[in-house]
């Protein structure tokens, strides 16, 4: 199974593959020479009644061949694996780079869990393709051919047998394979479904206990497992046929070679040494086919994994300009003109013809029901998404003409659920400004009302955070994120206020820190707090992706529109 | 683990015997094919009448045909056994886990404990196929080979034995020793890489806006390279192992030849057997060839086995009482209860009463320990300090099963099974009729949704309810509660994922359902709280305030502040 997209990648390891091919050629030659000497020794001792001393030299030569063969085997394994490692790590870096460009919004739709498993286990499965399948596929094209040519020149009849039966093996395997492959594949996925079923039961065990159904489910596990076993065995019956054919072809052909040599020997048509030599080579002729057959599943898996990797590389990325222009220097307003956007596969607009201005140095609040398009607008400004139509400008510059990284340098973003990474508090804060001194960090923490959060941690600024580290509550995380925003000191602040569920202390402190951070910055905040909304200079009210209303609180409250409706609901 | 495997194999004696016999015959047929072929042409070289050769020719053909057939048989039987073994493993794990849940999960703060267990089983299922069967087969074939060689010469027999032993025992042991640590390091490196990727992809937004792409790239590249280095080292070891394995087999053949030649010269051995011996000895190494991988695989499954075995020794979080009873009434009292545990929020000094038919709400910020009260009440965990009584007796005098029989629960994280909506509902009431199901759906505000599905109640809802939204899953859990007629109703944030209108209606239905039942209702949203008898306000593990809604408002304390805070937030 030569899979083109995977073969294309071998450009990077052409040298290693060439070495692997040379080793293949060398080891086959060594095998041939070894068998010449081995048959010679047996011939001399058996037919010529030669004493041991006469074959002494030959035995030493044979030993040399054996050592050389072992050395070549060892080297080829190591070299093949190295090639696989190189391809794998390059692919991994490339895929990660691609995902970085893709941005968080698109990735969210692609299911991070699946992507990480593609990046880790998926790529490890490709390993088997390059480390084992491909070298063996190459070997199958070299070794049998060389052996067949040698046999053909010295004993055309045996050579003809090898040449006729050799191609039969791939042919039969292909026939059976194409017959069984679909069903086998389906069955492998059924097997993983069975595992998924069991995991589902384990995860639901508490629920089962809540309803007193735990004992009954054991019977289901038995019943379903047995059903899967029976259908799987039904498929394996066919899938194993390819192994049967391979084995049968190899052993029967060896037997045919042996018998016809035997018959010709009796008739004196062939010398013993030559006959023995051909017999010794026959299994070596079929061995590469058998080795390749054993890796069939690795090839299938590698191919499936490769499909996932290449699909991930196809995830579209936001527009990157060919010639980026310089980012505008503040002061500038951010203006949206007729901005529309639909998510892939959706009919309805997430944003529809939105025209608005986020004025320099002012606080603009974004309000609306969930699903009204607040986050979409937020993400457009982060350049995670591009508008489908319409244009967003920073001053006079179209955002699309700016390099994403350059634009993002102008932004400080505080997400609703800020991410913390493996590392100390200090390292997490320094992500915003790598050269910050400890005083800078302390100042920022104080401004963000995060100082007491850090002081409460067991090792203060040295406390490890992240998945395996210390856990912080939502409010505490957001205060650290605010500290990062102070450190970054960017002219534009984008903030997504926590919707609910903060303790009163965090609530109060985040409010104060946000007000401090807003000073002298252009601010767009997805607002949930009435206090934030009342104090905003300008309010954008989104409804079903459209800008329903905009203005200051006092002005909007007077109208009996969407904004007033939102406030009424809150007051209930 | 070996204990359970032994018991399993004993109960499937006949099938095990068949699979081992077939495996042994496969290798013996290979040895037979090559040695009889060698013998055939040696004899033929002496040019006897062709009829004399007939028997050997038949033997050659027999071995050739039978090898493929027994091989096929062996694969079928051993795979069938493997599936049965997996079922046995699953049932055993299920039985062990049942009494441990959910206490076990409550002890682990992070990580997919259950997923890892399922993976462990997937590894352990291969224990027979890849470890036990190859080892036994190798032993039997070796014995037969050595016994057969004994007929020709004890010296040759024991020489071969030594090489077989080196190949089958010493080399795998050496490989395992030199690879010790690397296997483990690889697992760690992979897990590290995976954790890093999960963290970075999930926190991609902050990573991009903080401008830390370079740091992320460097981290991924470094982890990637580290994994590559470990794999390259592993490949070198495997390469050396492959080379040595091959060398050992060939060297065995060579040594037998060196020893046999003087015997032939001295007339102690007929030269006609020389080819037979060389080929037979060489092919016999097929028996021990797979022991290296078997050894490695065994090493790898060891961790999995240890983890699963540890579960057997896991103390039951809530041991069953020696003399279990049944409650007549359903009054519950918490007296000075305290509990601190890994995965939940600790509580201390909890006093309260839940008399039969009363409704209590527990409110407070997240992390206050609200859910812990529910866990204690349901006897998911026993308190560290203090006492909980149920109908006047300590809760620990009832089995967990008994306690749960009296409770209907909407858990915070509900599990819906990858099955139909109907099956998920019937879990709560196996004999409920169509009308009861629809009525429950109606009250859970889910009837319209299910009614619109083309397959209605028989719609499959996907893995972990993937085809349902969070709110729909939650309402399914609520519908289950309506179907289970129990005197205690425990609601842990039953409406957290619902929009405001639906939330109100579902709460009304739940409170109506709880009219004549005891209700413990945990919520962070302060809604409909005038409908309960008592509100417990929790903060940092303690009850800081208690009383009915009106009284708490009048007291102008913690509750009043929480309420005020909530009214400052647009809940959208």
Contacts between the chains, C-beta under 8 A, distances in Angstrom:
chain1	res1	chain2	res2	distance
A	38	B	278	7.0
A	41	B	257	6.7
A	41	B	261	7.7
A	42	B	257	7.9
A	42	B	274	5.0
A	42	B	275	5.3
A	42	B	278	6.6
A	45	B	261	5.3
A	45	B	264	5.4
A	45	B	265	7.5
A	45	B	271	5.9
A	45	B	274	6.0
A	46	B	42	6.4
A	46	B	45	7.6
A	46	B	264	7.2
A	46	B	271	3.7
A	46	B	272	6.7
A	46	B	274	5.2
A	46	B	275	7.3
A	47	B	45	6.6
A	47	B	271	7.7
A	49	B	265	7.7
A	49	B	271	7.5
A	51	B	265	5.1
A	52	B	261	4.7
A	52	B	262	5.0
A	52	B	265	5.7
A	55	B	261	6.5
A	59	B	254	7.4
A	59	B	257	7.1
A	59	B	258	6.1
A	59	B	261	7.9
A	62	B	254	6.3
A	62	B	257	7.9
A	63	B	254	6.0
A	66	B	247	6.6
A	66	B	250	4.2
A	66	B	251	6.4
A	66	B	254	6.1
A	67	B	247	7.0
A	69	B	246	6.7
A	69	B	247	7.9
A	69	B	250	6.9
A	70	B	243	4.3
A	70	B	244	7.0
A	70	B	246	5.0
A	70	B	247	3.7
A	70	B	250	7.1
A	71	B	243	6.2
A	73	B	239	7.8
A	73	B	242	5.3
A	73	B	243	4.9
A	73	B	246	5.2
A	74	B	239	4.3
A	74	B	240	5.5
A	74	B	242	5.9
A	74	B	243	3.0
A	74	B	244	7.7
A	75	B	239	6.6
A	75	B	243	7.9
A	76	B	239	7.6
A	77	B	235	6.4
A	77	B	238	5.6
A	77	B	239	3.7
A	77	B	242	5.1
A	77	B	243	7.8
A	78	B	232	7.9
A	78	B	235	5.1
A	78	B	236	5.2
A	78	B	238	7.8
A	78	B	239	3.8
A	80	B	235	7.9
A	81	B	231	6.8
A	81	B	232	6.7
A	81	B	234	7.8
A	81	B	235	3.2
A	81	B	238	7.4
A	81	B	239	7.6
A	82	B	232	6.0
A	82	B	235	6.7
A	85	B	228	4.5
A	85	B	231	5.4
A	85	B	232	5.8
A	85	B	235	7.7
A	86	B	228	7.8
A	88	B	228	7.4
A	89	B	224	4.7
A	89	B	225	6.6
A	89	B	227	7.7
A	89	B	228	5.0
A	92	B	220	7.4
A	92	B	224	5.3
A	93	B	217	7.6
A	93	B	220	6.9
A	93	B	221	5.9
A	93	B	224	6.5
A	96	B	197	7.4
A	96	B	216	7.9
A	96	B	217	7.2
A	96	B	220	5.1
A	97	B	217	7.1
A	99	B	201	6.4
A	99	B	204	7.4
A	100	B	204	7.4
A	100	B	207	8.0
A	100	B	208	7.3
A	100	B	213	5.6
A	100	B	216	7.0
A	100	B	217	7.5
A	103	B	204	6.8
A	103	B	205	7.7
A	103	B	208	6.6
A	104	B	204	4.1
A	104	B	205	4.0
A	104	B	208	7.3
A	107	B	201	6.2
A	107	B	204	6.2
A	112	B	198	6.9
A	112	B	201	4.8
A	112	B	202	5.6
A	113	B	198	8.0
A	115	B	201	6.3
A	116	B	194	6.1
A	116	B	197	4.7
A	116	B	198	5.1
A	116	B	201	6.2
A	119	B	197	5.4
A	120	B	190	6.3
A	120	B	193	6.0
A	120	B	194	4.8
A	120	B	197	6.7
A	124	B	190	7.6
A	127	B	231	7.8
A	131	B	235	7.6
A	195	B	118	6.1
A	195	B	122	6.3
A	196	B	418	7.2
A	196	B	463	6.4
A	197	B	418	7.0
A	198	B	90	5.6
A	198	B	118	6.2
A	198	B	121	7.7
A	199	B	114	6.5
A	199	B	115	6.4
A	199	B	118	4.5
A	200	B	417	5.9
A	200	B	418	4.9
A	200	B	463	7.0
A	200	B	464	7.3
A	201	B	94	7.2
A	201	B	417	7.7
A	202	B	93	7.8
A	202	B	94	7.4
A	202	B	97	6.7
A	202	B	114	4.6
A	202	B	117	6.9
A	202	B	118	6.6
A	203	B	114	5.5
A	203	B	415	5.8
A	203	B	464	7.3
A	204	B	415	4.1
A	204	B	416	7.9
A	204	B	417	5.4
A	205	B	94	7.8
A	205	B	97	6.1
A	205	B	98	6.5
A	205	B	101	4.6
A	205	B	102	7.6
A	206	B	101	5.2
A	206	B	102	4.1
A	206	B	105	7.4
A	206	B	411	7.4
A	206	B	415	7.0
A	207	B	411	7.5
A	207	B	414	7.0
A	207	B	415	4.4
A	207	B	417	7.9
A	207	B	427	7.4
A	208	B	427	7.4
A	209	B	98	7.2
A	209	B	101	6.4
A	209	B	102	7.8
A	209	B	400	7.5
A	209	B	401	7.4
A	209	B	404	6.1
A	210	B	404	5.7
A	210	B	407	7.6
A	210	B	409	5.2
A	210	B	411	7.4
A	211	B	427	5.0
A	211	B	428	5.3
A	211	B	480	7.4
A	211	B	484	6.6
A	212	B	401	6.8
A	212	B	404	6.7
A	212	B	405	6.0
A	213	B	427	5.7
A	213	B	430	7.9
A	214	B	98	5.2
A	215	B	98	7.9
A	217	B	94	7.7
A	218	B	91	6.3
A	218	B	94	5.9
A	218	B	95	7.2
A	221	B	87	7.6
A	221	B	90	5.9
A	221	B	91	6.2
A	221	B	94	6.2
A	222	B	87	6.6
A	222	B	91	6.6
A	225	B	83	7.5
A	225	B	86	7.3
A	225	B	87	4.2
A	225	B	90	6.6
A	226	B	87	6.9
A	228	B	83	7.6
A	229	B	80	7.0
A	229	B	83	4.0
A	229	B	84	6.8
A	229	B	87	7.2
A	232	B	83	6.7
A	233	B	76	7.1
A	233	B	79	6.9
A	233	B	80	5.6
A	233	B	83	7.3
A	236	B	75	7.6
A	236	B	76	6.8
A	236	B	79	5.8
A	237	B	76	6.8
A	240	B	72	5.8
A	240	B	75	5.1
A	240	B	76	6.6
A	241	B	72	7.8
A	243	B	71	7.0
A	243	B	72	7.0
A	243	B	75	6.9
A	244	B	68	5.3
A	244	B	69	7.7
A	244	B	71	7.1
A	244	B	72	4.5
A	245	B	68	7.9
A	247	B	67	6.2
A	247	B	68	3.9
A	247	B	71	5.4
A	247	B	72	7.8
A	248	B	64	7.9
A	248	B	65	7.4
A	248	B	68	3.9
A	251	B	29	7.8
A	251	B	30	7.6
A	251	B	33	5.7
A	251	B	63	7.4
A	251	B	64	4.1
A	251	B	65	7.6
A	251	B	67	4.9
A	251	B	68	6.2
A	252	B	64	4.9
A	252	B	65	7.0
A	252	B	68	8.0
A	254	B	33	6.4
A	254	B	34	7.7
A	254	B	37	6.9
A	254	B	64	6.7
A	255	B	33	6.5
A	255	B	37	7.0
A	255	B	60	4.9
A	255	B	61	5.5
A	255	B	63	7.4
A	255	B	64	3.7
A	258	B	37	3.6
A	258	B	40	5.8
A	258	B	41	6.5
A	258	B	60	5.5
A	259	B	40	7.2
A	259	B	57	5.4
A	259	B	60	6.1
A	259	B	61	7.4
A	261	B	41	5.4
A	261	B	44	7.5
A	262	B	40	4.6
A	262	B	41	5.1
A	262	B	43	7.8
A	262	B	44	4.1
A	262	B	53	6.1
A	262	B	56	7.8
A	262	B	57	6.9
A	263	B	44	7.3
A	263	B	50	6.8
A	263	B	53	8.0
A	265	B	41	5.8
A	265	B	44	3.8
A	265	B	45	5.2
A	265	B	47	7.2
A	266	B	44	4.9
A	266	B	47	5.6
A	266	B	48	7.0
A	266	B	49	8.0
A	266	B	50	5.1
A	266	B	53	6.8
A	268	B	47	6.4
A	272	B	41	7.1
A	272	B	42	7.7
A	272	B	45	3.9
A	275	B	41	5.1
A	275	B	44	7.8
A	275	B	45	7.3
A	276	B	38	7.6
A	276	B	41	6.0
A	276	B	42	7.9
A	276	B	275	6.1
A	279	B	37	5.8
A	279	B	38	7.0
A	279	B	41	6.0
A	280	B	279	7.6
A	283	B	34	6.9
A	367	B	570	6.7
A	368	B	572	7.3
A	369	B	572	4.9
A	370	B	499	7.9
A	370	B	572	5.5
A	382	B	205	7.0
A	382	B	208	7.4
A	382	B	209	6.3
A	384	B	205	7.1
A	384	B	208	7.7
A	404	B	208	7.8
A	405	B	211	6.7
A	405	B	213	7.0
A	408	B	208	6.1
A	408	B	209	5.3
A	408	B	211	6.3
A	409	B	211	6.0
A	411	B	209	5.6
A	412	B	209	7.4
A	413	B	205	7.1
A	413	B	206	7.0
A	413	B	209	4.0
A	415	B	205	5.9
A	415	B	206	6.1
A	418	B	206	5.9
A	419	B	199	7.5
A	419	B	202	6.6
A	419	B	203	2.6
A	419	B	204	8.0
A	419	B	205	7.1
A	419	B	206	4.4
A	419	B	207	7.1
A	420	B	203	7.5
A	421	B	199	5.7
A	421	B	200	7.4
A	421	B	203	6.3
A	421	B	207	7.7
A	422	B	195	7.3
A	422	B	196	7.0
A	422	B	199	6.1
A	431	B	207	7.9
A	431	B	210	4.6
A	431	B	212	4.7
A	431	B	215	7.1
A	432	B	210	5.3
A	466	B	199	6.3
A	467	B	110	6.4
A	467	B	195	5.9
A	467	B	198	7.5
A	467	B	199	6.1
A	468	B	110	7.7
A	468	B	195	7.5
A	471	B	109	7.5
A	473	B	366	6.9
A	473	B	367	5.5
A	474	B	366	7.3
A	481	B	206	7.4
A	484	B	210	6.6
A	488	B	210	7.0
A	494	B	209	8.0
A	499	B	569	7.3
A	499	B	571	7.6
A	499	B	572	7.5
A	500	B	524	7.5
A	500	B	525	7.3
A	500	B	566	7.6
A	500	B	569	5.8
A	500	B	571	6.5
A	501	B	365	7.0
A	501	B	366	5.4
A	501	B	524	5.5
A	502	B	365	6.8
A	503	B	365	3.7
A	503	B	366	7.7
A	503	B	367	7.4
A	503	B	539	7.8
A	504	B	365	7.2
A	504	B	561	5.7
A	504	B	562	6.9
A	504	B	565	5.8
A	507	B	565	5.9
A	527	B	570	7.6
A	528	B	569	5.3
A	528	B	570	5.3
A	528	B	572	7.3
A	529	B	568	5.7
A	529	B	569	5.9
A	529	B	570	7.7
A	530	B	567	7.9
A	530	B	568	5.0
A	530	B	569	7.2
A	530	B	570	6.7
A	531	B	568	6.1
A	533	B	570	7.4
A	566	B	570	6.2
A	566	B	572	7.4
A	567	B	570	7.8
A	569	B	500	7.1
A	569	B	570	7.7
A	569	B	571	7.8
A	569	B	572	7.9
A	570	B	567	7.2
A	570	B	569	7.3
A	570	B	570	4.7
A	570	B	571	6.7
A	571	B	567	7.3
